Amino acid sequence: MVRPRYASTVVLLRPDEVGGFEVLLTRRPEEMRFLGGYYVFPGGTVHHSDYSPKMLTRCRGLDGAEARRLLGGAHDPDVALGHWVAVVRELFEEVGILLCVTEPGTAIDLRDDAVRKRIELKRRAIVRKKSGFAAFLESENLFCDLSCAVYLDHWVTPEIFSMRFDTRFYVAALPAHQTSLASSEEVTHSVWIKPAAALAQIHRRDFPILPPTTTVLSQLARFSTWDRLRANYRLP
């Protein structure tokens, strides 16, 4: 039996113009070994570097004891925090969104073209493994705001799969003044879509999607408005 790898996945949400909300789905490149060609939420494997001492000094908004409690006591405090860090890192690597704050604790603003271009070049360097996420945060004097990712659920890939993941799911709101990438090295393309609209397309050949993505979408589709969704999950 293949031992599942620890992983984190984040359901990124944003309000629409009529009081509802949309979710971000990304399509994985066909050549990827796991779920290649499928629509998924951003996420990936938890790395040792996600809970290294250097990385944890760049984190705010959650302590190890609380992270461990939220994950049911299944991990040491530092490893538990690493699951949240993986959310922030993977979201940045795949779609360019930063769940981060400045040293004084203020939200970051990526509306400036020069700043956005500089950040994008550093994102590409991380993906190419020319740099690390902690080093990037240090160079920009940014801190992961772990309070932005709210723990949602726990799924483990069935034993029939040759590649398995022990995955923690989170929800997060799209930060103000940030725009997700339409595509990247790990994303063929991304789409903002209402959960009910995504579920209505699951039988189409050009919209391949599987559980647990469909299960999470079904949970979200129960909420009719952004305000109700945000209150239910206590999104910051």
Secondary structure as GFF3:
##gff-version 3
##sequence-region A 1 236
A	DSSP	beta_strand	5	15	.	.	.	ID=ss1
A	DSSP	beta_strand	21	27	.	.	.	ID=ss2
A	DSSP	beta_strand	39	40	.	.	.	ID=ss3
A	DSSP	beta_strand	43	45	.	.	.	ID=ss4
A	DSSP	three_ten_helix	48	51	.	.	.	ID=ss5
A	DSSP	alpha_helix	53	56	.	.	.	ID=ss6
A	DSSP	beta_strand	59	60	.	.	.	ID=ss7
A	DSSP	alpha_helix	64	70	.	.	.	ID=ss8
A	DSSP	alpha_helix	77	95	.	.	.	ID=ss9
A	DSSP	beta_strand	100	102	.	.	.	ID=ss10
A	DSSP	alpha_helix	113	127	.	.	.	ID=ss11
A	DSSP	alpha_helix	133	140	.	.	.	ID=ss12
A	DSSP	beta_strand	142	145	.	.	.	ID=ss13
A	DSSP	three_ten_helix	146	148	.	.	.	ID=ss14
A	DSSP	beta_strand	150	156	.	.	.	ID=ss15
A	DSSP	beta_strand	165	173	.	.	.	ID=ss16
A	DSSP	beta_strand	189	193	.	.	.	ID=ss17
A	DSSP	alpha_helix	195	199	.	.	.	ID=ss18
A	DSSP	alpha_helix	213	220	.	.	.	ID=ss19
A	DSSP	alpha_helix	226	233	.	.	.	ID=ss20
###
